Amino acid sequence: MRCPDCGQEMDLADKSTFTGSEVRDYYCKPCKKSVVDHGGPALWQILSDAREEAESARAAEEKKTK
Ligand SMILES: [Zn+2]
């Protein structure tokens, strides 16, 4: 994994596996920037899960304020 900013090879900071897809956390020391690499075809699943979560959180928030 190369840094999108400076093109240098990044350090693998963390690696986790959930819902069958590997998620790698890379860190670029020169840029002090971390990039998450979602390997595998399950990215759409993660994105749609995150969107659903955000929407249900917002709905709960609306109920609270009203
Ligand atoms: Zn960099």
PDB file of the backbone (N, CA, C, O) and the ligand in Angstrom, with CONECT records:
HET     ZN  A 101       1
ATOM      1  N   MET A   1       0.849  -1.203   0.000  1.00  0.00           N
ATOM      2  CA  MET A   1       0.000   0.000   0.000  1.00  0.00           C
ATOM      3  C   MET A   1       0.878   1.244   0.000  1.00  0.00           C
ATOM      4  O   MET A   1       1.709   1.431   0.889  1.00  0.00           O
ATOM      5  N   ARG A   2       0.686   2.081  -0.993  1.00  0.00           N
ATOM      6  CA  ARG A   2       1.467   3.307  -1.068  1.00  0.00           C
ATOM      7  C   ARG A   2       0.611   4.503  -0.674  1.00  0.00           C
ATOM      8  O   ARG A   2      -0.596   4.539  -0.916  1.00  0.00           O
ATOM      9  N   CYS A   3       1.265   5.469  -0.067  1.00  0.00           N
ATOM     10  CA  CYS A   3       0.559   6.666   0.363  1.00  0.00           C
ATOM     11  C   CYS A   3       0.038   7.439  -0.853  1.00  0.00           C
ATOM     12  O   CYS A   3       0.798   7.704  -1.784  1.00  0.00           O
ATOM     13  N   PRO A   4      -1.240   7.799  -0.854  1.00  0.00           N
ATOM     14  CA  PRO A   4      -1.792   8.561  -1.989  1.00  0.00           C
ATOM     15  C   PRO A   4      -1.213   9.969  -2.091  1.00  0.00           C
ATOM     16  O   PRO A   4      -1.300  10.604  -3.142  1.00  0.00           O
ATOM     17  N   ASP A   5      -0.631  10.451  -1.013  1.00  0.00           N
ATOM     18  CA  ASP A   5      -0.079  11.808  -1.024  1.00  0.00           C
ATOM     19  C   ASP A   5       1.374  11.846  -1.474  1.00  0.00           C
ATOM     20  O   ASP A   5       1.723  12.599  -2.383  1.00  0.00           O
ATOM     21  N   CYS A   6       2.226  11.037  -0.842  1.00  0.00           N
ATOM     22  CA  CYS A   6       3.656  11.135  -1.129  1.00  0.00           C
ATOM     23  C   CYS A   6       4.184   9.924  -1.894  1.00  0.00           C
ATOM     24  O   CYS A   6       5.326   9.946  -2.353  1.00  0.00           O
ATOM     25  N   GLY A   7       3.384   8.873  -2.043  1.00  0.00           N
ATOM     26  CA  GLY A   7       3.792   7.731  -2.845  1.00  0.00           C
ATOM     27  C   GLY A   7       4.750   6.784  -2.158  1.00  0.00           C
ATOM     28  O   GLY A   7       5.228   5.833  -2.777  1.00  0.00           O
ATOM     29  N   GLN A   8       5.040   7.022  -0.900  1.00  0.00           N
ATOM     30  CA  GLN A   8       5.935   6.131  -0.171  1.00  0.00           C
ATOM     31  C   GLN A   8       5.179   4.924   0.365  1.00  0.00           C
ATOM     32  O   GLN A   8       3.970   4.976   0.593  1.00  0.00           O
ATOM     33  N   GLU A   9       5.914   3.842   0.560  1.00  0.00           N
ATOM     34  CA  GLU A   9       5.311   2.656   1.150  1.00  0.00           C
ATOM     35  C   GLU A   9       4.904   2.967   2.587  1.00  0.00           C
ATOM     36  O   GLU A   9       5.689   3.511   3.365  1.00  0.00           O
ATOM     37  N   MET A  10       3.650   2.608   2.932  1.00  0.00           N
ATOM     38  CA  MET A  10       3.139   2.952   4.250  1.00  0.00           C
ATOM     39  C   MET A  10       3.325   1.799   5.225  1.00  0.00           C
ATOM     40  O   MET A  10       3.508   0.649   4.825  1.00  0.00           O
ATOM     41  N   ASP A  11       3.274   2.125   6.499  1.00  0.00           N
ATOM     42  CA  ASP A  11       3.364   1.092   7.541  1.00  0.00           C
ATOM     43  C   ASP A  11       1.984   0.510   7.809  1.00  0.00           C
ATOM     44  O   ASP A  11       0.982   1.221   7.866  1.00  0.00           O
ATOM     45  N   LEU A  12       1.968  -0.809   7.971  1.00  0.00           N
ATOM     46  CA  LEU A  12       0.706  -1.451   8.342  1.00  0.00           C
ATOM     47  C   LEU A  12       0.512  -1.284   9.845  1.00  0.00           C
ATOM     48  O   LEU A  12       1.238  -1.871  10.646  1.00  0.00           O
ATOM     49  N   ALA A  13      -0.479  -0.474  10.215  1.00  0.00           N
ATOM     50  CA  ALA A  13      -0.676  -0.149  11.628  1.00  0.00           C
ATOM     51  C   ALA A  13      -1.613  -1.136  12.302  1.00  0.00           C
ATOM     52  O   ALA A  13      -1.417  -1.505  13.460  1.00  0.00           O
ATOM     53  N   ASP A  14      -2.627  -1.558  11.571  1.00  0.00           N
ATOM     54  CA  ASP A  14      -3.621  -2.430  12.187  1.00  0.00           C
ATOM     55  C   ASP A  14      -4.292  -3.258  11.103  1.00  0.00           C
ATOM     56  O   ASP A  14      -4.397  -2.841   9.950  1.00  0.00           O
ATOM     57  N   LYS A  15      -4.737  -4.429  11.499  1.00  0.00           N
ATOM     58  CA  LYS A  15      -5.438  -5.285  10.543  1.00  0.00           C
ATOM     59  C   LYS A  15      -6.585  -5.967  11.262  1.00  0.00           C
ATOM     60  O   LYS A  15      -6.381  -6.591  12.303  1.00  0.00           O
ATOM     61  N   SER A  16      -7.772  -5.856  10.726  1.00  0.00           N
ATOM     62  CA  SER A  16      -8.902  -6.521  11.350  1.00  0.00           C
ATOM     63  C   SER A  16      -9.760  -7.184  10.288  1.00  0.00           C
ATOM     64  O   SER A  16      -9.772  -6.771   9.129  1.00  0.00           O
ATOM     65  N   THR A  17     -10.465  -8.201  10.696  1.00  0.00           N
ATOM     66  CA  THR A  17     -11.318  -8.926   9.759  1.00  0.00           C
ATOM     67  C   THR A  17     -12.731  -8.972  10.320  1.00  0.00           C
ATOM     68  O   THR A  17     -12.956  -9.479  11.419  1.00  0.00           O
ATOM     69  N   PHE A  18     -13.664  -8.449   9.570  1.00  0.00           N
ATOM     70  CA  PHE A  18     -15.059  -8.608   9.982  1.00  0.00           C
ATOM     71  C   PHE A  18     -15.941  -8.752   8.750  1.00  0.00           C
ATOM     72  O   PHE A  18     -15.606  -8.252   7.675  1.00  0.00           O
ATOM     73  N   THR A  19     -17.048  -9.423   8.907  1.00  0.00           N
ATOM     74  CA  THR A  19     -17.964  -9.787   7.815  1.00  0.00           C
ATOM     75  C   THR A  19     -17.197 -10.346   6.621  1.00  0.00           C
ATOM     76  O   THR A  19     -17.539 -10.083   5.468  1.00  0.00           O
ATOM     77  N   GLY A  20     -16.156 -11.122   6.917  1.00  0.00           N
ATOM     78  CA  GLY A  20     -15.453 -11.856   5.865  1.00  0.00           C
ATOM     79  C   GLY A  20     -14.522 -11.029   5.009  1.00  0.00           C
ATOM     80  O   GLY A  20     -13.921 -11.559   4.075  1.00  0.00           O
ATOM     81  N   SER A  21     -14.382  -9.737   5.298  1.00  0.00           N
ATOM     82  CA  SER A  21     -13.461  -8.942   4.499  1.00  0.00           C
ATOM     83  C   SER A  21     -12.384  -8.339   5.383  1.00  0.00           C
ATOM     84  O   SER A  21     -12.604  -8.024   6.553  1.00  0.00           O
ATOM     85  N   GLU A  22     -11.216  -8.192   4.783  1.00  0.00           N
ATOM     86  CA  GLU A  22     -10.069  -7.735   5.541  1.00  0.00           C
ATOM     87  C   GLU A  22      -9.973  -6.223   5.472  1.00  0.00           C
ATOM     88  O   GLU A  22     -10.072  -5.638   4.393  1.00  0.00           O
ATOM     89  N   VAL A  23      -9.784  -5.602   6.600  1.00  0.00           N
ATOM     90  CA  VAL A  23      -9.623  -4.149   6.639  1.00  0.00           C
ATOM     91  C   VAL A  23      -8.250  -3.839   7.209  1.00  0.00           C
ATOM     92  O   VAL A  23      -7.927  -4.238   8.328  1.00  0.00           O
ATOM     93  N   ARG A  24      -7.451  -3.129   6.439  1.00  0.00           N
ATOM     94  CA  ARG A  24      -6.095  -2.806   6.889  1.00  0.00           C
ATOM     95  C   ARG A  24      -5.969  -1.311   7.133  1.00  0.00           C
ATOM     96  O   ARG A  24      -6.467  -0.477   6.377  1.00  0.00           O
ATOM     97  N   ASP A  25      -5.292  -1.022   8.205  1.00  0.00           N
ATOM     98  CA  ASP A  25      -5.067   0.354   8.603  1.00  0.00           C
ATOM     99  C   ASP A  25      -3.610   0.697   8.322  1.00  0.00           C
ATOM    100  O   ASP A  25      -2.712   0.139   8.952  1.00  0.00           O
ATOM    101  N   TYR A  26      -3.369   1.595   7.395  1.00  0.00           N
ATOM    102  CA  TYR A  26      -1.998   1.982   7.067  1.00  0.00           C
ATOM    103  C   TYR A  26      -1.707   3.369   7.601  1.00  0.00           C
ATOM    104  O   TYR A  26      -2.586   4.226   7.688  1.00  0.00           O
ATOM    105  N   TYR A  27      -0.436   3.567   7.960  1.00  0.00           N
ATOM    106  CA  TYR A  27      -0.044   4.873   8.474  1.00  0.00           C
ATOM    107  C   TYR A  27       1.185   5.378   7.740  1.00  0.00           C
ATOM    108  O   TYR A  27       2.171   4.656   7.589  1.00  0.00           O
ATOM    109  N   CYS A  28       1.120   6.625   7.283  1.00  0.00           N
ATOM    110  CA  CYS A  28       2.264   7.242   6.620  1.00  0.00           C
ATOM    111  C   CYS A  28       2.932   8.204   7.593  1.00  0.00           C
ATOM    112  O   CYS A  28       2.342   9.207   7.995  1.00  0.00           O
ATOM    113  N   LYS A  29       4.160   7.889   7.964  1.00  0.00           N
ATOM    114  CA  LYS A  29       4.864   8.729   8.947  1.00  0.00           C
ATOM    115  C   LYS A  29       5.155  10.126   8.407  1.00  0.00           C
ATOM    116  O   LYS A  29       4.880  11.104   9.102  1.00  0.00           O
ATOM    117  N   PRO A  30       5.707  10.264   7.177  1.00  0.00           N
ATOM    118  CA  PRO A  30       6.008  11.613   6.663  1.00  0.00           C
ATOM    119  C   PRO A  30       4.780  12.513   6.609  1.00  0.00           C
ATOM    120  O   PRO A  30       4.886  13.709   6.881  1.00  0.00           O
ATOM    121  N   CYS A  31       3.615  11.965   6.263  1.00  0.00           N
ATOM    122  CA  CYS A  31       2.400  12.781   6.146  1.00  0.00           C
ATOM    123  C   CYS A  31       1.598  12.799   7.437  1.00  0.00           C
ATOM    124  O   CYS A  31       0.661  13.586   7.576  1.00  0.00           O
ATOM    125  N   LYS A  32       1.959  11.939   8.382  1.00  0.00           N
ATOM    126  CA  LYS A  32       1.163  11.766   9.610  1.00  0.00           C
ATOM    127  C   LYS A  32      -0.301  11.518   9.249  1.00  0.00           C
ATOM    128  O   LYS A  32      -1.216  12.149   9.779  1.00  0.00           O
ATOM    129  N   LYS A  33      -0.481  10.582   8.335  1.00  0.00           N
ATOM    130  CA  LYS A  33      -1.812  10.349   7.783  1.00  0.00           C
ATOM    131  C   LYS A  33      -2.080   8.856   7.784  1.00  0.00           C
ATOM    132  O   LYS A  33      -1.212   8.055   7.436  1.00  0.00           O
ATOM    133  N   SER A  34      -3.295   8.490   8.181  1.00  0.00           N
ATOM    134  CA  SER A  34      -3.645   7.081   8.141  1.00  0.00           C
ATOM    135  C   SER A  34      -4.695   6.831   7.069  1.00  0.00           C
ATOM    136  O   SER A  34      -5.613   7.625   6.869  1.00  0.00           O
ATOM    137  N   VAL A  35      -4.529   5.701   6.386  1.00  0.00           N
ATOM    138  CA  VAL A  35      -5.442   5.350   5.312  1.00  0.00           C
ATOM    139  C   VAL A  35      -5.979   3.954   5.583  1.00  0.00           C
ATOM    140  O   VAL A  35      -5.219   3.035   5.888  1.00  0.00           O
ATOM    141  N   VAL A  36      -7.284   3.801   5.471  1.00  0.00           N
ATOM    142  CA  VAL A  36      -7.896   2.495   5.679  1.00  0.00           C
ATOM    143  C   VAL A  36      -8.116   1.834   4.336  1.00  0.00           C
ATOM    144  O   VAL A  36      -8.735   2.406   3.439  1.00  0.00           O
ATOM    145  N   ASP A  37      -7.603   0.630   4.210  1.00  0.00           N
ATOM    146  CA  ASP A  37      -7.730  -0.111   2.966  1.00  0.00           C
ATOM    147  C   ASP A  37      -8.717  -1.255   3.167  1.00  0.00           C
ATOM    148  O   ASP A  37      -8.446  -2.200   3.908  1.00  0.00           O
ATOM    149  N   HIS A  38      -9.854  -1.161   2.507  1.00  0.00           N
ATOM    150  CA  HIS A  38     -10.842  -2.234   2.584  1.00  0.00           C
ATOM    151  C   HIS A  38     -10.570  -3.208   1.453  1.00  0.00           C
ATOM    152  O   HIS A  38     -10.902  -2.958   0.294  1.00  0.00           O
ATOM    153  N   GLY A  39      -9.963  -4.312   1.817  1.00  0.00           N
ATOM    154  CA  GLY A  39      -9.704  -5.312   0.784  1.00  0.00           C
ATOM    155  C   GLY A  39     -10.940  -6.159   0.542  1.00  0.00           C
ATOM    156  O   GLY A  39     -11.756  -6.343   1.445  1.00  0.00           O
ATOM    157  N   GLY A  40     -11.078  -6.664  -0.644  1.00  0.00           N
ATOM    158  CA  GLY A  40     -12.154  -7.595  -0.931  1.00  0.00           C
ATOM    159  C   GLY A  40     -13.412  -6.935  -1.447  1.00  0.00           C
ATOM    160  O   GLY A  40     -13.524  -5.709  -1.453  1.00  0.00           O
ATOM    161  N   PRO A  41     -14.351  -7.742  -1.877  1.00  0.00           N
ATOM    162  CA  PRO A  41     -15.547  -7.240  -2.555  1.00  0.00           C
ATOM    163  C   PRO A  41     -16.668  -6.828  -1.615  1.00  0.00           C
ATOM    164  O   PRO A  41     -17.751  -6.469  -2.077  1.00  0.00           O
ATOM    165  N   ALA A  42     -16.436  -6.870  -0.312  1.00  0.00           N
ATOM    166  CA  ALA A  42     -17.522  -6.614   0.629  1.00  0.00           C
ATOM    167  C   ALA A  42     -17.629  -5.141   1.004  1.00  0.00           C
ATOM    168  O   ALA A  42     -18.337  -4.789   1.948  1.00  0.00           O
ATOM    169  N   LEU A  43     -16.921  -4.271   0.263  1.00  0.00           N
ATOM    170  CA  LEU A  43     -16.918  -2.845   0.596  1.00  0.00           C
ATOM    171  C   LEU A  43     -18.328  -2.266   0.525  1.00  0.00           C
ATOM    172  O   LEU A  43     -18.725  -1.503   1.405  1.00  0.00           O
ATOM    173  N   TRP A  44     -19.084  -2.617  -0.505  1.00  0.00           N
ATOM    174  CA  TRP A  44     -20.446  -2.087  -0.640  1.00  0.00           C
ATOM    175  C   TRP A  44     -21.288  -2.443   0.573  1.00  0.00           C
ATOM    176  O   TRP A  44     -22.141  -1.669   1.007  1.00  0.00           O
ATOM    177  N   GLN A  45     -21.031  -3.640   1.115  1.00  0.00           N
ATOM    178  CA  GLN A  45     -21.786  -4.094   2.283  1.00  0.00           C
ATOM    179  C   GLN A  45     -21.477  -3.205   3.482  1.00  0.00           C
ATOM    180  O   GLN A  45     -22.379  -2.804   4.218  1.00  0.00           O
ATOM    181  N   ILE A  46     -20.200  -2.902   3.670  1.00  0.00           N
ATOM    182  CA  ILE A  46     -19.783  -2.041   4.778  1.00  0.00           C
ATOM    183  C   ILE A  46     -20.388  -0.657   4.615  1.00  0.00           C
ATOM    184  O   ILE A  46     -20.880  -0.064   5.574  1.00  0.00           O
ATOM    185  N   LEU A  47     -20.344  -0.148   3.381  1.00  0.00           N
ATOM    186  CA  LEU A  47     -20.880   1.185   3.122  1.00  0.00           C
ATOM    187  C   LEU A  47     -22.377   1.235   3.388  1.00  0.00           C
ATOM    188  O   LEU A  47     -22.867   2.183   4.003  1.00  0.00           O
ATOM    189  N   SER A  48     -23.108   0.224   2.929  1.00  0.00           N
ATOM    190  CA  SER A  48     -24.565   0.252   3.116  1.00  0.00           C
ATOM    191  C   SER A  48     -24.905   0.049   4.587  1.00  0.00           C
ATOM    192  O   SER A  48     -25.871   0.631   5.081  1.00  0.00           O
ATOM    193  N   ASP A  49     -24.126  -0.767   5.293  1.00  0.00           N
ATOM    194  CA  ASP A  49     -24.326  -0.927   6.732  1.00  0.00           C
ATOM    195  C   ASP A  49     -24.124   0.398   7.450  1.00  0.00           C
ATOM    196  O   ASP A  49     -24.909   0.769   8.322  1.00  0.00           O
ATOM    197  N   ALA A  50     -23.061   1.110   7.076  1.00  0.00           N
ATOM    198  CA  ALA A  50     -22.741   2.379   7.717  1.00  0.00           C
ATOM    199  C   ALA A  50     -23.836   3.393   7.449  1.00  0.00           C
ATOM    200  O   ALA A  50     -24.187   4.182   8.326  1.00  0.00           O
ATOM    201  N   ARG A  51     -24.376   3.376   6.237  1.00  0.00           N
ATOM    202  CA  ARG A  51     -25.425   4.328   5.893  1.00  0.00           C
ATOM    203  C   ARG A  51     -26.692   4.031   6.698  1.00  0.00           C
ATOM    204  O   ARG A  51     -27.339   4.941   7.217  1.00  0.00           O
ATOM    205  N   GLU A  52     -27.035   2.740   6.793  1.00  0.00           N
ATOM    206  CA  GLU A  52     -28.210   2.368   7.569  1.00  0.00           C
ATOM    207  C   GLU A  52     -28.049   2.769   9.031  1.00  0.00           C
ATOM    208  O   GLU A  52     -28.984   3.250   9.672  1.00  0.00           O
ATOM    209  N   GLU A  53     -26.849   2.559   9.533  1.00  0.00           N
ATOM    210  CA  GLU A  53     -26.571   2.901  10.926  1.00  0.00           C
ATOM    211  C   GLU A  53     -26.742   4.407  11.144  1.00  0.00           C
ATOM    212  O   GLU A  53     -27.347   4.837  12.125  1.00  0.00           O
ATOM    213  N   ALA A  54     -26.202   5.197  10.219  1.00  0.00           N
ATOM    214  CA  ALA A  54     -26.287   6.645  10.329  1.00  0.00           C
ATOM    215  C   ALA A  54     -27.737   7.094  10.250  1.00  0.00           C
ATOM    216  O   ALA A  54     -28.153   8.002  10.969  1.00  0.00           O
ATOM    217  N   GLU A  55     -28.503   6.457   9.375  1.00  0.00           N
ATOM    218  CA  GLU A  55     -29.889   6.861   9.220  1.00  0.00           C
ATOM    219  C   GLU A  55     -30.717   6.518  10.452  1.00  0.00           C
ATOM    220  O   GLU A  55     -31.556   7.311  10.879  1.00  0.00           O
ATOM    221  N   SER A  56     -30.484   5.344  11.022  1.00  0.00           N
ATOM    222  CA  SER A  56     -31.262   4.970  12.204  1.00  0.00           C
ATOM    223  C   SER A  56     -30.844   5.819  13.400  1.00  0.00           C
ATOM    224  O   SER A  56     -31.661   6.117  14.271  1.00  0.00           O
ATOM    225  N   ALA A  57     -29.565   6.208  13.439  1.00  0.00           N
ATOM    226  CA  ALA A  57     -29.093   7.083  14.513  1.00  0.00           C
ATOM    227  C   ALA A  57     -29.748   8.452  14.403  1.00  0.00           C
ATOM    228  O   ALA A  57     -30.121   9.060  15.406  1.00  0.00           O
ATOM    229  N   ARG A  58     -29.883   8.927  13.166  1.00  0.00           N
ATOM    230  CA  ARG A  58     -30.503  10.230  12.954  1.00  0.00           C
ATOM    231  C   ARG A  58     -31.990  10.185  13.315  1.00  0.00           C
ATOM    232  O   ARG A  58     -32.517  11.127  13.907  1.00  0.00           O
ATOM    233  N   ALA A  59     -32.655   9.101  12.959  1.00  0.00           N
ATOM    234  CA  ALA A  59     -34.073   8.941  13.278  1.00  0.00           C
ATOM    235  C   ALA A  59     -34.267   8.929  14.790  1.00  0.00           C
ATOM    236  O   ALA A  59     -35.212   9.530  15.301  1.00  0.00           O
ATOM    237  N   ALA A  60     -33.380   8.251  15.503  1.00  0.00           N
ATOM    238  CA  ALA A  60     -33.465   8.189  16.959  1.00  0.00           C
ATOM    239  C   ALA A  60     -33.234   9.577  17.544  1.00  0.00           C
ATOM    240  O   ALA A  60     -33.864   9.967  18.526  1.00  0.00           O
ATOM    241  N   GLU A  61     -32.329  10.303  16.928  1.00  0.00           N
ATOM    242  CA  GLU A  61     -32.026  11.654  17.397  1.00  0.00           C
ATOM    243  C   GLU A  61     -33.226  12.576  17.211  1.00  0.00           C
ATOM    244  O   GLU A  61     -33.517  13.409  18.070  1.00  0.00           O
ATOM    245  N   GLU A  62     -33.914  12.422  16.095  1.00  0.00           N
ATOM    246  CA  GLU A  62     -35.095  13.253  15.838  1.00  0.00           C
ATOM    247  C   GLU A  62     -36.197  12.978  16.841  1.00  0.00           C
ATOM    248  O   GLU A  62     -36.888  13.895  17.286  1.00  0.00           O
ATOM    249  N   LYS A  63     -36.358  11.716  17.193  1.00  0.00           N
ATOM    250  CA  LYS A  63     -37.386  11.349  18.161  1.00  0.00           C
ATOM    251  C   LYS A  63     -37.097  11.991  19.527  1.00  0.00           C
ATOM    252  O   LYS A  63     -37.995  12.429  20.246  1.00  0.00           O
ATOM    253  N   LYS A  64     -35.790  12.021  19.845  1.00  0.00           N
ATOM    254  CA  LYS A  64     -35.399  12.546  21.158  1.00  0.00           C
ATOM    255  C   LYS A  64     -35.701  14.050  21.255  1.00  0.00           C
ATOM    256  O   LYS A  64     -36.194  14.529  22.276  1.00  0.00           O
ATOM    257  N   THR A  65     -35.396  14.784  20.171  1.00  0.00           N
ATOM    258  CA  THR A  65     -35.517  16.238  20.229  1.00  0.00           C
ATOM    259  C   THR A  65     -36.954  16.695  20.146  1.00  0.00           C
ATOM    260  O   THR A  65     -37.270  17.806  20.571  1.00  0.00           O
ATOM    261  N   LYS A  66     -37.848  15.858  19.601  1.00  0.00           N
ATOM    262  CA  LYS A  66     -39.239  16.278  19.458  1.00  0.00           C
ATOM    263  C   LYS A  66     -40.112  15.921  20.665  1.00  0.00           C
ATOM    264  O   LYS A  66     -41.306  16.219  20.673  1.00  0.00           O
TER     265      LYS A  66
HETATM  266 ZN    ZN A 101       2.599  10.034   2.719  1.00  0.00          ZN2+
END
